[in-house]
Amino acid sequence: MQNPRLHCALRTNTTNEREMVAMSNNEWLDDDNDFEDDDNNSYSDSDLVKKLRRAARANEKRAKELEAELVGLRTEQRKNIVKSVLESKGVRPSIAKYIPEDVSTAEGIDAWLADNAEDFGITLGQPKQEADLATLRQIDAVTTNAVSPAGVDDLMLRLNQAESAEEIEKLIFGS
């Protein structure tokens, strides 16, 4: 079987003997580096391949940017979770720097605190209950103008002893 890349030629040497010479018909076997991106190179990439490579580089760059942004967001989210759990437990925020990086969920932080509370001199109790300020304001507004129970008996006594409608109006409206 004959190698398709080689063809044979007959040539006559100086002694008039015929000899068979194998010759390559591959033009790409030259000393030039065909893999360089050289505009003068006759074997340079087509425009489509150049565009695809440019798009691939842009996609790789965008992927790296998104990955960096994701890492930043995860770090910030972990900080917020750690801060909120420590505040809810009534623990000093400075303890956050000792919590391992792989502990990032609220449940994991709770478990870590329970395991290490004694080492930091922390006593974990019930979570702090924050009062609802709007509810407290409503209670305060209602109680400031309210009549105390001791004054109710006195008011009923005055109403019963009132002799005219004017006295009753004065008791009710306060004028």
Residue pairs with C-beta under 8 A, 6 or more apart in sequence:
5 24
5 25
5 26
6 22
6 23
6 24
6 25
7 22
7 23
7 25
8 20
8 21
8 22
8 23
9 20
9 21
9 23
10 18
10 19
10 20
10 21
11 18
11 19
11 21
12 18
13 19
28 34
28 43
32 41
34 41
34 43
37 44
37 45
38 44
45 53
74 104
77 104
78 101
78 104
79 96
81 104
81 105
81 106
81 109
82 96
82 99
82 109
83 93
83 96
84 106
85 106
85 109
85 110
85 113
86 92
86 93
86 95
86 96
86 109
86 113
87 93
87 128
88 127
88 128
89 110
89 113
89 124
89 127
90 125
90 127
90 128
91 113
91 122
91 124
95 113
95 120
95 122
98 116
98 120
99 109
99 112
100 112
103 109
103 112
113 122
113 124
114 124
117 123
117 124
147 155
155 171
158 171
159 168
159 171
162 168
162 171
